[in-house]
Amino acid sequence: MMKIGFIGAGTTGTALAVRLSQGGCPVISVSSRSLHSAQKLAELVANCQVCQTAQGVADTAELVFITTPDDVIAKVVGEVQWHEGQDVIHCSGAHSVDILEAAKKLGAKVGSFHPLQTFASHEQAIENLPGSAFALEAEEPLFSKLRQLAHILDGSCVELKPGDKVLYHAAAVFVSNYLVALVKLALDLWQGFGVPPEEATKALLPLLKGTVNNIDNVGLPHCLTGPVARGDLSTISKHLDALKARDSALLTTYKELGLQTIPIALAKGRIDTHRAKRIEALLKQ
């Protein structure tokens, strides 16, 4: 098994290092801008040494994960003397392998290994990582190595071609980050009738979890419920009136999301095209 090193000891790097080590991969070295972060990661991984510099990791490891913030990946890569026979991997969701060009010019194989998962803390990252999907971008033989690492993490693989990364990452933002934003909007509405955010969150979480469960078990489009799915014009109209009185910006968001929901409702088959057009006209008023 290849000796693995990490440049960057944040949530992603820590989770990958811990779980790969637990899966039998020798994680032997780590460096970070914060010595404390590197030491914390090394404490969680057997036989992992802390290096003072990124070059120290590159000098000891055969496969190097760069798990720094996105905006410093290129700088880090450009400061290290890589060599032939070495594999250099970044874990950015938005950047392609092009950002590793400096390593490639020195003879290293380059690739991207992005866990499609949300990491709010080190502990949650370690907990959430197994079973995730991993977006892979690399040429053979590195691609097969990365696929093997994903399997060690009990994950599935998504193969990306050059140019796919930005849309892939935008999709992840819709599913994860904007879901958080939608929950925030819902909490704001609950405060309008006197329910504080903590209590509203507790009440709404079973609904949120039930929706995710339906997506998993029933799938699109049949998991869709609610007034658009039913073609319930009167309920939609009431929503529009209430939101118009409370928050015009939120009204715009509701309308746009409703318009995006109509094709799903049509595909489910609960409404016909006539009803769909009536809903569309109502939402475009």
Phi, psi and omega in degrees: 000137182294145174284128186249140175230159181233128170254106188113126185232042176277202184296315182294312180299317180297314181298314180296316181298314182296311185289324177292321177298316178296334179274005176099005179271130180284104175266108194255343185206153179210145171223159179200156173301329176258114178300324179299317180296318179297319180294321178297317178297314182299329179293336182269352186234128181294135172061035178254124180263149176269125177258145182286336183225162174298325179299325178300321177293316181297330181282344184249336188253149177270327176237119185247123172269127172260105185242042175276170169304149185305321189285357177242003181302309183299320179297314180298313181300320183288343182267354185254142174269099179276174180212164179298146181087358181259147177249130181238124187233134169252162185240025179285141176277338186259332185269145174275182180289348180303332182291347179261019185303324181299323178288321180297321180296335180268006174102359179281153171274138185237151180198175179232138184222093186251118175285122180277077187206159178258130183238103182268339179202168179300315183295315180291327178297315179297321181290319187279337190300311182300137180088357180286163169274148179234125178274122185246136174222111181187162173264160175290148006273358182296325181303316180295324177296317181292323177297322177296319178297320177298320179293323176300328179271012180060029183256169173257167184240142172239117181272125180251143175262163176306131180097349182277339196297319186293316179293322176303314183288323177299322177297320179295323178296318177301313187288322186258294188295316182285338172296319176299318179297321179294321177298320178300319178297320179295318179298322178299320179294321179295328177295336178295338174243030165086014180258121182291159185304319183297316180291320179296319179300314180300322181287324185276338184301317177301324176295316180297315180293323177296323178295314178298320178297320178294320177301318182291315189266330181257321178082163175283144001269356192289344178284348182291131174232182175103181189294324178292318179299327181271348186072032186275086184296322183294320179293316178300318179298319178296318177301315182297317179297316182293318181289325178298321180287334186262314190200106183295327179294319179292327176300317179298318179297316179301315181297314182296317178294324177297318178297323178289339182276335184304312179300328178292318179297319177298317180294329178291329175096006180280339178236155176259178184295327178298312179295322179299318180293326177293320177296317180300315180297321180295319183285340181267000179294000000 
